């Protein structure tokens, strides 16, 4: 089960994913960087399931960035 903070971030990301189509490439790259930092922090805290979800989301964002380019 996700802690409250993770659940809140997940909801924010889901909302953000709907807005991705209009996001400039530079902003998308910045979002990827932020999520990578959060993923590393989660793994250090031994929150591996959350880190894995972030990894999957980062991969999806990279695909969006590549397809937009």
Predicted model as a PDB file, atoms N, CA, C, CB and O in Angstrom, pLDDT in the B-factor column:
MODEL        1                                                                  
ATOM      1  N   UNK A   1       0.843  -1.189   0.000  1.00 53.00           N  
ATOM      2  CA  UNK A   1       0.000   0.000   0.000  1.00 53.00           C  
ATOM      3  C   UNK A   1       0.884   1.247   0.000  1.00 53.00           C  
ATOM      4  CB  UNK A   1      -0.956   0.001   1.224  1.00 53.00           C  
ATOM      5  O   UNK A   1       1.912   1.301   0.674  1.00 53.00           O  
ATOM      6  N   UNK A   2       0.459   2.238  -0.767  1.00 57.00           N  
ATOM      7  CA  UNK A   2       1.235   3.467  -0.904  1.00 57.00           C  
ATOM      8  C   UNK A   2       1.023   4.381   0.293  1.00 57.00           C  
ATOM      9  CB  UNK A   2       0.860   4.195  -2.195  1.00 57.00           C  
ATOM     10  O   UNK A   2      -0.110   4.582   0.732  1.00 57.00           O  
ATOM     11  N   UNK A   3       2.099   4.932   0.818  1.00 68.00           N  
ATOM     12  CA  UNK A   3       1.917   5.985   1.832  1.00 68.00           C  
ATOM     13  C   UNK A   3       1.172   7.169   1.218  1.00 68.00           C  
ATOM     14  CB  UNK A   3       3.292   6.449   2.409  1.00 68.00           C  
ATOM     15  O   UNK A   3       1.147   7.327  -0.003  1.00 68.00           O  
ATOM     16  N   UNK A   4       0.566   8.003   2.071  1.00 73.00           N  
ATOM     17  CA  UNK A   4      -0.228   9.129   1.581  1.00 73.00           C  
ATOM     18  C   UNK A   4       0.511  10.038   0.631  1.00 73.00           C  
ATOM     19  CB  UNK A   4      -0.715   9.928   2.721  1.00 73.00           C  
ATOM     20  O   UNK A   4      -0.051  10.486  -0.368  1.00 73.00           O  
ATOM     21  N   UNK A   5       1.777  10.319   0.932  1.00 75.00           N  
ATOM     22  CA  UNK A   5       2.574  11.218   0.094  1.00 75.00           C  
ATOM     23  C   UNK A   5       2.730  10.631  -1.313  1.00 75.00           C  
ATOM     24  CB  UNK A   5       3.967  11.470   0.734  1.00 75.00           C  
ATOM     25  O   UNK A   5       2.605  11.348  -2.306  1.00 75.00           O  
ATOM     26  N   UNK A   6       3.004   9.323  -1.395  1.00 76.00           N  
ATOM     27  CA  UNK A   6       3.160   8.675  -2.696  1.00 76.00           C  
ATOM     28  C   UNK A   6       1.853   8.694  -3.479  1.00 76.00           C  
ATOM     29  CB  UNK A   6       3.645   7.234  -2.520  1.00 76.00           C  
ATOM     30  O   UNK A   6       1.845   8.922  -4.689  1.00 76.00           O  
ATOM     31  N   UNK A   7       0.739   8.451  -2.772  1.00 76.00           N  
ATOM     32  CA  UNK A   7      -0.564   8.434  -3.431  1.00 76.00           C  
ATOM     33  C   UNK A   7      -0.890   9.812  -3.991  1.00 76.00           C  
ATOM     34  CB  UNK A   7      -1.662   7.980  -2.453  1.00 76.00           C  
ATOM     35  O   UNK A   7      -1.419   9.930  -5.097  1.00 76.00           O  
ATOM     36  N   UNK A   8      -0.575  10.850  -3.230  1.00 79.00           N  
ATOM     37  CA  UNK A   8      -0.818  12.218  -3.680  1.00 79.00           C  
ATOM     38  C   UNK A   8       0.040  12.522  -4.911  1.00 79.00           C  
ATOM     39  CB  UNK A   8      -0.517  13.230  -2.543  1.00 79.00           C  
ATOM     40  O   UNK A   8      -0.446  13.099  -5.884  1.00 79.00           O  
ATOM     41  N   UNK A   9       1.291  12.139  -4.865  1.00 77.00           N  
ATOM     42  CA  UNK A   9       2.168  12.375  -6.023  1.00 77.00           C  
ATOM     43  C   UNK A   9       1.673  11.616  -7.238  1.00 77.00           C  
ATOM     44  CB  UNK A   9       3.613  11.965  -5.703  1.00 77.00           C  
ATOM     45  O   UNK A   9       1.725  12.125  -8.358  1.00 77.00           O  
ATOM     46  N   UNK A  10       1.191  10.394  -7.021  1.00 75.00           N  
ATOM     47  CA  UNK A  10       0.670   9.597  -8.136  1.00 75.00           C  
ATOM     48  C   UNK A  10      -0.512  10.307  -8.786  1.00 75.00           C  
ATOM     49  CB  UNK A  10       0.250   8.189  -7.653  1.00 75.00           C  
ATOM     50  O   UNK A  10      -0.592  10.371 -10.013  1.00 75.00           O  
ATOM     51  N   UNK A  11      -1.425  10.839  -7.989  1.00 75.00           N  
ATOM     52  CA  UNK A  11      -2.578  11.569  -8.544  1.00 75.00           C  
ATOM     53  C   UNK A  11      -2.110  12.790  -9.321  1.00 75.00           C  
ATOM     54  CB  UNK A  11      -3.550  11.997  -7.420  1.00 75.00           C  
ATOM     55  O   UNK A  11      -2.638  13.087 -10.393  1.00 75.00           O  
ATOM     56  N   UNK A  12      -1.121  13.499  -8.783  1.00 76.00           N  
ATOM     57  CA  UNK A  12      -0.596  14.677  -9.478  1.00 76.00           C  
ATOM     58  C   UNK A  12       0.023  14.280 -10.813  1.00 76.00           C  
ATOM     59  CB  UNK A  12       0.445  15.405  -8.604  1.00 76.00           C  
ATOM     60  O   UNK A  12      -0.154  14.971 -11.816  1.00 76.00           O  
ATOM     61  N   UNK A  13       0.745  13.171 -10.823  1.00 70.00           N  
ATOM     62  CA  UNK A  13       1.371  12.717 -12.065  1.00 70.00           C  
ATOM     63  C   UNK A  13       0.327  12.301 -13.089  1.00 70.00           C  
ATOM     64  CB  UNK A  13       2.322  11.555 -11.789  1.00 70.00           C  
ATOM     65  O   UNK A  13       0.469  12.589 -14.277  1.00 70.00           O  
ATOM     66  N   UNK A  14      -0.735  11.616 -12.628  1.00 71.00           N  
ATOM     67  CA  UNK A  14      -1.780  11.209 -13.566  1.00 71.00           C  
ATOM     68  C   UNK A  14      -2.421  12.432 -14.209  1.00 71.00           C  
ATOM     69  CB  UNK A  14      -2.849  10.358 -12.855  1.00 71.00           C  
ATOM     70  O   UNK A  14      -2.694  12.440 -15.409  1.00 71.00           O  
ATOM     71  N   UNK A  15      -2.659  13.461 -13.407  1.00 70.00           N  
ATOM     72  CA  UNK A  15      -3.199  14.711 -13.960  1.00 70.00           C  
ATOM     73  C   UNK A  15      -2.185  15.305 -14.936  1.00 70.00           C  
ATOM     74  CB  UNK A  15      -3.534  15.734 -12.821  1.00 70.00           C  
ATOM     75  O   UNK A  15      -2.550  15.780 -16.011  1.00 70.00           O  
ATOM     76  N   UNK A  16      -0.918  15.275 -14.554  1.00 67.00           N  
ATOM     77  CA  UNK A  16       0.132  15.816 -15.406  1.00 67.00           C  
ATOM     78  C   UNK A  16       0.264  15.073 -16.720  1.00 67.00           C  
ATOM     79  CB  UNK A  16       1.439  15.786 -14.683  1.00 67.00           C  
ATOM     80  O   UNK A  16       0.557  15.681 -17.749  1.00 67.00           O  
ATOM     81  N   UNK A  17       0.051  13.768 -16.698  1.00 66.00           N  
ATOM     82  CA  UNK A  17       0.163  12.986 -17.930  1.00 66.00           C  
ATOM     83  C   UNK A  17      -0.873  13.428 -18.955  1.00 66.00           C  
ATOM     84  CB  UNK A  17       0.003  11.493 -17.633  1.00 66.00           C  
ATOM     85  O   UNK A  17      -0.612  13.422 -20.158  1.00 66.00           O  
ATOM     86  N   UNK A  18      -2.056  13.813 -18.468  1.00 65.00           N  
ATOM     87  CA  UNK A  18      -3.087  14.295 -19.390  1.00 65.00           C  
ATOM     88  C   UNK A  18      -2.676  15.615 -20.030  1.00 65.00           C  
ATOM     89  CB  UNK A  18      -4.425  14.461 -18.658  1.00 65.00           C  
ATOM     90  O   UNK A  18      -3.125  15.945 -21.128  1.00 65.00           O  
ATOM     91  N   UNK A  19      -1.828  16.362 -19.349  1.00 69.00           N  
ATOM     92  CA  UNK A  19      -1.399  17.669 -19.856  1.00 69.00           C  
ATOM     93  C   UNK A  19      -0.094  17.583 -20.648  1.00 69.00           C  
ATOM     94  CB  UNK A  19      -1.232  18.646 -18.700  1.00 69.00           C  
ATOM     95  O   UNK A  19       0.374  18.591 -21.178  1.00 69.00           O  
ATOM     96  N   UNK A  20       0.494  16.394 -20.732  1.00 68.00           N  
ATOM     97  CA  UNK A  20       1.796  16.232 -21.379  1.00 68.00           C  
ATOM     98  C   UNK A  20       1.796  16.664 -22.834  1.00 68.00           C  
ATOM     99  CB  UNK A  20       2.235  14.803 -21.288  1.00 68.00           C  
ATOM    100  O   UNK A  20       2.781  17.218 -23.321  1.00 68.00           O  
ATOM    101  N   UNK A  21       0.714  16.417 -23.518  1.00 67.00           N  
ATOM    102  CA  UNK A  21       0.680  16.681 -24.956  1.00 67.00           C  
ATOM    103  C   UNK A  21       0.997  18.140 -25.267  1.00 67.00           C  
ATOM    104  CB  UNK A  21      -0.686  16.313 -25.527  1.00 67.00           C  
ATOM    105  O   UNK A  21       1.545  18.447 -26.326  1.00 67.00           O  
ATOM    106  N   UNK A  22       0.652  19.042 -24.344  1.00 71.00           N  
ATOM    107  CA  UNK A  22       0.869  20.463 -24.598  1.00 71.00           C  
ATOM    108  C   UNK A  22       2.161  20.977 -23.962  1.00 71.00           C  
ATOM    109  CB  UNK A  22      -0.309  21.264 -24.082  1.00 71.00           C  
ATOM    110  O   UNK A  22       2.456  22.170 -24.032  1.00 71.00           O  
ATOM    111  N   UNK A  23       2.927  20.081 -23.343  1.00 75.00           N  
ATOM    112  CA  UNK A  23       4.134  20.487 -22.632  1.00 75.00           C  
ATOM    113  C   UNK A  23       5.290  20.705 -23.612  1.00 75.00           C  
ATOM    114  CB  UNK A  23       4.516  19.433 -21.578  1.00 75.00           C  
ATOM    115  O   UNK A  23       5.554  19.841 -24.448  1.00 75.00           O  
ATOM    116  N   UNK A  24       5.976  21.834 -23.522  1.00 84.00           N  
ATOM    117  CA  UNK A  24       7.157  22.052 -24.370  1.00 84.00           C  
ATOM    118  C   UNK A  24       8.231  21.009 -24.064  1.00 84.00           C  
ATOM    119  CB  UNK A  24       7.723  23.481 -24.162  1.00 84.00           C  
ATOM    120  O   UNK A  24       8.311  20.499 -22.946  1.00 84.00           O  
ATOM    121  N   UNK A  25       9.048  20.700 -25.059  1.00 86.00           N  
ATOM    122  CA  UNK A  25      10.084  19.672 -24.896  1.00 86.00           C  
ATOM    123  C   UNK A  25      11.014  19.970 -23.725  1.00 86.00           C  
ATOM    124  CB  UNK A  25      10.899  19.545 -26.174  1.00 86.00           C  
ATOM    125  O   UNK A  25      11.406  19.061 -22.993  1.00 86.00           O  
ATOM    126  N   UNK A  26      11.364  21.227 -23.548  1.00 88.00           N  
ATOM    127  CA  UNK A  26      12.277  21.599 -22.467  1.00 88.00           C  
ATOM    128  C   UNK A  26      11.655  21.280 -21.101  1.00 88.00           C  
ATOM    129  CB  UNK A  26      12.634  23.101 -22.556  1.00 88.00           C  
ATOM    130  O   UNK A  26      12.340  20.800 -20.198  1.00 88.00           O  
ATOM    131  N   UNK A  27      10.356  21.552 -20.961  1.00 89.00           N  
ATOM    132  CA  UNK A  27       9.658  21.250 -19.713  1.00 89.00           C  
ATOM    133  C   UNK A  27       9.564  19.747 -19.492  1.00 89.00           C  
ATOM    134  CB  UNK A  27       8.258  21.870 -19.719  1.00 89.00           C  
ATOM    135  O   UNK A  27       9.697  19.270 -18.365  1.00 89.00           O  
ATOM    136  N   UNK A  28       9.338  19.012 -20.555  1.00 88.00           N  
ATOM    137  CA  UNK A  28       9.264  17.555 -20.464  1.00 88.00           C  
ATOM    138  C   UNK A  28      10.606  16.994 -19.991  1.00 88.00           C  
ATOM    139  CB  UNK A  28       8.869  16.940 -21.832  1.00 88.00           C  
ATOM    140  O   UNK A  28      10.645  16.102 -19.144  1.00 88.00           O  
ATOM    141  N   UNK A  29      11.690  17.512 -20.531  1.00 90.00           N  
ATOM    142  CA  UNK A  29      13.023  17.077 -20.113  1.00 90.00           C  
ATOM    143  C   UNK A  29      13.266  17.404 -18.642  1.00 90.00           C  
ATOM    144  CB  UNK A  29      14.101  17.737 -20.986  1.00 90.00           C  
ATOM    145  O   UNK A  29      13.874  16.610 -17.924  1.00 90.00           O  
ATOM    146  N   UNK A  30      12.801  18.552 -18.196  1.00 92.00           N  
ATOM    147  CA  UNK A  30      12.960  18.944 -16.797  1.00 92.00           C  
ATOM    148  C   UNK A  30      12.144  18.019 -15.886  1.00 92.00           C  
ATOM    149  CB  UNK A  30      12.530  20.418 -16.596  1.00 92.00           C  
ATOM    150  O   UNK A  30      12.605  17.633 -14.811  1.00 92.00           O  
ATOM    151  N   UNK A  31      10.942  17.669 -16.318  1.00 91.00           N  
ATOM    152  CA  UNK A  31      10.099  16.749 -15.554  1.00 91.00           C  
ATOM    153  C   UNK A  31      10.782  15.387 -15.413  1.00 91.00           C  
ATOM    154  CB  UNK A  31       8.721  16.588 -16.232  1.00 91.00           C  
ATOM    155  O   UNK A  31      10.772  14.793 -14.335  1.00 91.00           O  
ATOM    156  N   UNK A  32      11.372  14.899 -16.497  1.00 93.00           N  
ATOM    157  CA  UNK A  32      12.094  13.622 -16.459  1.00 93.00           C  
ATOM    158  C   UNK A  32      13.213  13.690 -15.426  1.00 93.00           C  
ATOM    159  CB  UNK A  32      12.668  13.270 -17.858  1.00 93.00           C  
ATOM    160  O   UNK A  32      13.383  12.765 -14.632  1.00 93.00           O  
ATOM    161  N   UNK A  33      13.966  14.766 -15.435  1.00 95.00           N  
ATOM    162  CA  UNK A  33      15.072  14.920 -14.492  1.00 95.00           C  
ATOM    163  C   UNK A  33      14.561  14.908 -13.039  1.00 95.00           C  
ATOM    164  CB  UNK A  33      15.840  16.231 -14.780  1.00 95.00           C  
ATOM    165  O   UNK A  33      15.154  14.270 -12.169  1.00 95.00           O  
ATOM    166  N   UNK A  34      13.464  15.615 -12.796  1.00 95.00           N  
ATOM    167  CA  UNK A  34      12.889  15.656 -11.452  1.00 95.00           C  
ATOM    168  C   UNK A  34      12.440  14.271 -11.005  1.00 95.00           C  
ATOM    169  CB  UNK A  34      11.710  16.630 -11.405  1.00 95.00           C  
ATOM    170  O   UNK A  34      12.684  13.871  -9.866  1.00 95.00           O  
ATOM    171  N   UNK A  35      11.787  13.543 -11.898  1.00 95.00           N  
ATOM    172  CA  UNK A  35      11.322  12.203 -11.553  1.00 95.00           C  
ATOM    173  C   UNK A  35      12.488  11.247 -11.321  1.00 95.00           C  
ATOM    174  CB  UNK A  35      10.417  11.662 -12.652  1.00 95.00           C  
ATOM    175  O   UNK A  35      12.412  10.367 -10.463  1.00 95.00           O  
ATOM    176  N   UNK A  36      13.566  11.419 -12.085  1.00 97.00           N  
ATOM    177  CA  UNK A  36      14.754  10.589 -11.860  1.00 97.00           C  
ATOM    178  C   UNK A  36      15.313  10.815 -10.465  1.00 97.00           C  
ATOM    179  CB  UNK A  36      15.832  10.887 -12.915  1.00 97.00           C  
ATOM    180  O   UNK A  36      15.688   9.864  -9.778  1.00 97.00           O  
ATOM    181  N   UNK A  37      15.370  12.065 -10.048  1.00 96.00           N  
ATOM    182  CA  UNK A  37      15.858  12.370  -8.698  1.00 96.00           C  
ATOM    183  C   UNK A  37      14.948  11.745  -7.645  1.00 96.00           C  
ATOM    184  CB  UNK A  37      15.947  13.896  -8.484  1.00 96.00           C  
ATOM    185  O   UNK A  37      15.421  11.192  -6.651  1.00 96.00           O  
ATOM    186  N   UNK A  38      13.636  11.837  -7.873  1.00 96.00           N  
ATOM    187  CA  UNK A  38      12.682  11.252  -6.932  1.00 96.00           C  
ATOM    188  C   UNK A  38      12.809   9.728  -6.901  1.00 96.00           C  
ATOM    189  CB  UNK A  38      11.245  11.657  -7.306  1.00 96.00           C  
ATOM    190  O   UNK A  38      12.684   9.110  -5.843  1.00 96.00           O  
ATOM    191  N   UNK A  39      13.059   9.127  -8.067  1.00 96.00           N  
ATOM    192  CA  UNK A  39      13.229   7.674  -8.149  1.00 96.00           C  
ATOM    193  C   UNK A  39      14.446   7.238  -7.341  1.00 96.00           C  
ATOM    194  CB  UNK A  39      13.373   7.223  -9.618  1.00 96.00           C  
ATOM    195  O   UNK A  39      14.379   6.260  -6.596  1.00 96.00           O  
ATOM    196  N   UNK A  40      15.553   7.954  -7.483  1.00 97.00           N  
ATOM    197  CA  UNK A  40      16.765   7.608  -6.734  1.00 97.00           C  
ATOM    198  C   UNK A  40      16.541   7.764  -5.231  1.00 97.00           C  
ATOM    199  CB  UNK A  40      17.946   8.486  -7.186  1.00 97.00           C  
ATOM    200  O   UNK A  40      16.994   6.938  -4.438  1.00 97.00           O  
ATOM    201  N   UNK A  41      15.842   8.823  -4.851  1.00 95.00           N  
ATOM    202  CA  UNK A  41      15.531   9.041  -3.441  1.00 95.00           C  
ATOM    203  C   UNK A  41      14.678   7.893  -2.896  1.00 95.00           C  
ATOM    204  CB  UNK A  41      14.803  10.388  -3.251  1.00 95.00           C  
ATOM    205  O   UNK A  41      14.914   7.408  -1.790  1.00 95.00           O  
ATOM    206  N   UNK A  42      13.693   7.466  -3.673  1.00 95.00           N  
ATOM    207  CA  UNK A  42      12.821   6.372  -3.249  1.00 95.00           C  
ATOM    208  C   UNK A  42      13.613   5.079  -3.074  1.00 95.00           C  
ATOM    209  CB  UNK A  42      11.689   6.165  -4.264  1.00 95.00           C  
ATOM    210  O   UNK A  42      13.367   4.328  -2.130  1.00 95.00           O  
ATOM    211  N   UNK A  43      14.555   4.814  -3.969  1.00 95.00           N  
ATOM    212  CA  UNK A  43      15.322   3.570  -3.851  1.00 95.00           C  
ATOM    213  C   UNK A  43      16.251   3.612  -2.649  1.00 95.00           C  
ATOM    214  CB  UNK A  43      16.129   3.315  -5.126  1.00 95.00           C  
ATOM    215  O   UNK A  43      16.456   2.590  -1.993  1.00 95.00           O  
ATOM    216  N   UNK A  44      16.816   4.775  -2.350  1.00 96.00           N  
ATOM    217  CA  UNK A  44      17.660   4.914  -1.163  1.00 96.00           C  
ATOM    218  C   UNK A  44      16.837   4.645   0.096  1.00 96.00           C  
ATOM    219  CB  UNK A  44      18.297   6.328  -1.104  1.00 96.00           C  
ATOM    220  O   UNK A  44      17.340   4.092   1.074  1.00 96.00           O  
ATOM    221  N   UNK A  45      15.566   5.043   0.058  1.00 95.00           N  
ATOM    222  CA  UNK A  45      14.672   4.831   1.194  1.00 95.00           C  
ATOM    223  C   UNK A  45      14.049   3.431   1.175  1.00 95.00           C  
ATOM    224  CB  UNK A  45      13.572   5.890   1.197  1.00 95.00           C  
ATOM    225  O   UNK A  45      13.152   3.132   1.964  1.00 95.00           O  
ATOM    226  N   UNK A  46      14.539   2.571   0.256  1.00 96.00           N  
ATOM    227  CA  UNK A  46      14.076   1.184   0.132  1.00 96.00           C  
ATOM    228  C   UNK A  46      12.599   1.089  -0.253  1.00 96.00           C  
ATOM    229  CB  UNK A  46      14.307   0.444   1.438  1.00 96.00           C  
ATOM    230  O   UNK A  46      11.914   0.134   0.112  1.00 96.00           O  
ATOM    231  N   UNK A  47      12.123   2.078  -0.986  1.00 95.00           N  
ATOM    232  CA  UNK A  47      10.740   2.086  -1.488  1.00 95.00           C  
ATOM    233  C   UNK A  47      10.786   1.660  -2.954  1.00 95.00           C  
ATOM    234  CB  UNK A  47      10.062   3.516  -1.322  1.00 95.00           C  
ATOM    235  O   UNK A  47      10.565   2.454  -3.868  1.00 95.00           O  
ATOM    236  N   UNK A  48      11.084   0.371  -3.138  1.00 95.00           N  
ATOM    237  CA  UNK A  48      11.410  -0.122  -4.467  1.00 95.00           C  
ATOM    238  C   UNK A  48      10.213  -0.172  -5.414  1.00 95.00           C  
ATOM    239  CB  UNK A  48      12.008  -1.482  -4.357  1.00 95.00           C  
ATOM    240  O   UNK A  48      10.366   0.069  -6.612  1.00 95.00           O  
ATOM    241  N   UNK A  49       9.023  -0.481  -4.894  1.00 95.00           N  
ATOM    242  CA  UNK A  49       7.853  -0.515  -5.772  1.00 95.00           C  
ATOM    243  C   UNK A  49       7.562   0.883  -6.325  1.00 95.00           C  
ATOM    244  CB  UNK A  49       6.619  -1.061  -5.012  1.00 95.00           C  
ATOM    245  O   UNK A  49       7.249   1.047  -7.505  1.00 95.00           O  
ATOM    246  N   UNK A  50       7.670   1.870  -5.462  1.00 94.00           N  
ATOM    247  CA  UNK A  50       7.444   3.248  -5.891  1.00 94.00           C  
ATOM    248  C   UNK A  50       8.525   3.663  -6.897  1.00 94.00           C  
ATOM    249  CB  UNK A  50       7.436   4.209  -4.668  1.00 94.00           C  
ATOM    250  O   UNK A  50       8.225   4.295  -7.910  1.00 94.00           O  
ATOM    251  N   UNK A  51       9.771   3.307  -6.615  1.00 96.00           N  
ATOM    252  CA  UNK A  51      10.863   3.625  -7.532  1.00 96.00           C  
ATOM    253  C   UNK A  51      10.627   2.970  -8.894  1.00 96.00           C  
ATOM    254  CB  UNK A  51      12.213   3.167  -6.943  1.00 96.00           C  
ATOM    255  O   UNK A  51      10.911   3.570  -9.931  1.00 96.00           O  
ATOM    256  N   UNK A  52      10.115   1.756  -8.892  1.00 96.00           N  
ATOM    257  CA  UNK A  52       9.845   1.063 -10.157  1.00 96.00           C  
ATOM    258  C   UNK A  52       8.735   1.759 -10.939  1.00 96.00           C  
ATOM    259  CB  UNK A  52       9.462  -0.401  -9.895  1.00 96.00           C  
ATOM    260  O   UNK A  52       8.807   1.864 -12.164  1.00 96.00           O  
ATOM    261  N   UNK A  53       7.703   2.237 -10.228  1.00 95.00           N  
ATOM    262  CA  UNK A  53       6.642   2.982 -10.920  1.00 95.00           C  
ATOM    263  C   UNK A  53       7.193   4.262 -11.537  1.00 95.00           C  
ATOM    264  CB  UNK A  53       5.494   3.317  -9.950  1.00 95.00           C  
ATOM    265  O   UNK A  53       6.835   4.632 -12.655  1.00 95.00           O  
ATOM    266  N   UNK A  54       8.065   4.928 -10.795  1.00 96.00           N  
ATOM    267  CA  UNK A  54       8.692   6.144 -11.332  1.00 96.00           C  
ATOM    268  C   UNK A  54       9.524   5.810 -12.565  1.00 96.00           C  
ATOM    269  CB  UNK A  54       9.575   6.825 -10.259  1.00 96.00           C  
ATOM    270  O   UNK A  54       9.485   6.531 -13.562  1.00 96.00           O  
ATOM    271  N   UNK A  55      10.276   4.717 -12.492  1.00 97.00           N  
ATOM    272  CA  UNK A  55      11.099   4.301 -13.634  1.00 97.00           C  
ATOM    273  C   UNK A  55      10.235   4.093 -14.868  1.00 97.00           C  
ATOM    274  CB  UNK A  55      11.873   3.010 -13.307  1.00 97.00           C  
ATOM    275  O   UNK A  55      10.575   4.546 -15.961  1.00 97.00           O  
ATOM    276  N   UNK A  56       9.109   3.401 -14.683  1.00 96.00           N  
ATOM    277  CA  UNK A  56       8.218   3.155 -15.819  1.00 96.00           C  
ATOM    278  C   UNK A  56       7.669   4.461 -16.383  1.00 96.00           C  
ATOM    279  CB  UNK A  56       7.063   2.239 -15.401  1.00 96.00           C  
ATOM    280  O   UNK A  56       7.567   4.631 -17.598  1.00 96.00           O  
ATOM    281  N   UNK A  57       7.321   5.370 -15.495  1.00 93.00           N  
ATOM    282  CA  UNK A  57       6.798   6.664 -15.936  1.00 93.00           C  
ATOM    283  C   UNK A  57       7.875   7.453 -16.687  1.00 93.00           C  
ATOM    284  CB  UNK A  57       6.282   7.478 -14.727  1.00 93.00           C  
ATOM    285  O   UNK A  57       7.589   8.086 -17.703  1.00 93.00           O  
ATOM    286  N   UNK A  58       9.106   7.414 -16.187  1.00 95.00           N  
ATOM    287  CA  UNK A  58      10.218   8.102 -16.846  1.00 95.00           C  
ATOM    288  C   UNK A  58      10.413   7.544 -18.253  1.00 95.00           C  
ATOM    289  CB  UNK A  58      11.524   7.957 -16.020  1.00 95.00           C  
ATOM    290  O   UNK A  58      10.618   8.299 -19.203  1.00 95.00           O  
ATOM    291  N   UNK A  59      10.348   6.220 -18.382  1.00 96.00           N  
ATOM    292  CA  UNK A  59      10.502   5.615 -19.705  1.00 96.00           C  
ATOM    293  C   UNK A  59       9.405   6.079 -20.652  1.00 96.00           C  
ATOM    294  CB  UNK A  59      10.491   4.090 -19.599  1.00 96.00           C  
ATOM    295  O   UNK A  59       9.668   6.338 -21.826  1.00 96.00           O  
ATOM    296  N   UNK A  60       8.171   6.188 -20.150  1.00 92.00           N  
ATOM    297  CA  UNK A  60       7.058   6.667 -20.965  1.00 92.00           C  
ATOM    298  C   UNK A  60       7.280   8.129 -21.380  1.00 92.00           C  
ATOM    299  CB  UNK A  60       5.727   6.524 -20.192  1.00 92.00           C  
ATOM    300  O   UNK A  60       7.022   8.496 -22.527  1.00 92.00           O  
ATOM    301  N   UNK A  61       7.752   8.946 -20.460  1.00 92.00           N  
ATOM    302  CA  UNK A  61       8.019  10.357 -20.769  1.00 92.00           C  
ATOM    303  C   UNK A  61       9.137  10.482 -21.803  1.00 92.00           C  
ATOM    304  CB  UNK A  61       8.394  11.131 -19.486  1.00 92.00           C  
ATOM    305  O   UNK A  61       9.076  11.332 -22.692  1.00 92.00           O  
ATOM    306  N   UNK A  62      10.145   9.643 -21.683  1.00 94.00           N  
ATOM    307  CA  UNK A  62      11.235   9.669 -22.683  1.00 94.00           C  
ATOM    308  C   UNK A  62      10.710   9.318 -24.066  1.00 94.00           C  
ATOM    309  CB  UNK A  62      12.364   8.691 -22.288  1.00 94.00           C  
ATOM    310  O   UNK A  62      11.130   9.897 -25.067  1.00 94.00           O  
ATOM    311  N   UNK A  63       9.775   8.349 -24.111  1.00 92.00           N  
ATOM    312  CA  UNK A  63       9.154   8.008 -25.395  1.00 92.00           C  
ATOM    313  C   UNK A  63       8.390   9.214 -25.964  1.00 92.00           C  
ATOM    314  CB  UNK A  63       8.199   6.797 -25.230  1.00 92.00           C  
ATOM    315  O   UNK A  63       8.483   9.522 -27.152  1.00 92.00           O  
ATOM    316  N   UNK A  64       7.635   9.887 -25.086  1.00 86.00           N  
ATOM    317  CA  UNK A  64       6.910  11.087 -25.514  1.00 86.00           C  
ATOM    318  C   UNK A  64       7.868  12.128 -26.075  1.00 86.00           C  
ATOM    319  CB  UNK A  64       6.111  11.683 -24.344  1.00 86.00           C  
ATOM    320  O   UNK A  64       7.614  12.729 -27.119  1.00 86.00           O  
ATOM    321  N   UNK A  65       8.975  12.331 -25.363  1.00 86.00           N  
ATOM    322  CA  UNK A  65       9.964  13.325 -25.776  1.00 86.00           C  
ATOM    323  C   UNK A  65      10.577  12.946 -27.116  1.00 86.00           C  
ATOM    324  CB  UNK A  65      11.063  13.469 -24.712  1.00 86.00           C  
ATOM    325  O   UNK A  65      10.746  13.794 -27.993  1.00 86.00           O  
ATOM    326  N   UNK A  66      10.910  11.659 -27.272  1.00 89.00           N  
ATOM    327  CA  UNK A  66      11.518  11.187 -28.518  1.00 89.00           C  
ATOM    328  C   UNK A  66      10.531  11.326 -29.669  1.00 89.00           C  
ATOM    329  CB  UNK A  66      11.980   9.718 -28.381  1.00 89.00           C  
ATOM    330  O   UNK A  66      10.907  11.753 -30.761  1.00 89.00           O  
ATOM    331  N   UNK A  67       9.267  10.969 -29.434  1.00 86.00           N  
ATOM    332  CA  UNK A  67       8.266  11.038 -30.500  1.00 86.00           C  
ATOM    333  C   UNK A  67       7.948  12.488 -30.874  1.00 86.00           C  
ATOM    334  CB  UNK A  67       6.983  10.315 -30.069  1.00 86.00           C  
ATOM    335  O   UNK A  67       7.613  12.779 -32.022  1.00 86.00           O  
ATOM    336  N   UNK A  68       8.055  13.384 -29.907  1.00 77.00           N  
ATOM    337  CA  UNK A  68       7.772  14.792 -30.178  1.00 77.00           C  
ATOM    338  C   UNK A  68       8.907  15.441 -30.967  1.00 77.00           C  
ATOM    339  CB  UNK A  68       7.544  15.550 -28.867  1.00 77.00           C  
ATOM    340  O   UNK A  68       8.708  16.434 -31.667  1.00 77.00           O  
ATOM    341  N   UNK A  69      10.096  14.864 -30.841  1.00 71.00           N  
ATOM    342  CA  UNK A  69      11.274  15.479 -31.451  1.00 71.00           C  
ATOM    343  C   UNK A  69      11.480  15.161 -32.876  1.00 71.00           C  
ATOM    344  CB  UNK A  69      12.456  15.094 -30.736  1.00 71.00           C  
ATOM    345  O   UNK A  69      12.444  15.631 -33.481  1.00 71.00           O  
TER     346      UNK A  69                                                      
ENDMDL                                                                          
END                                                                             
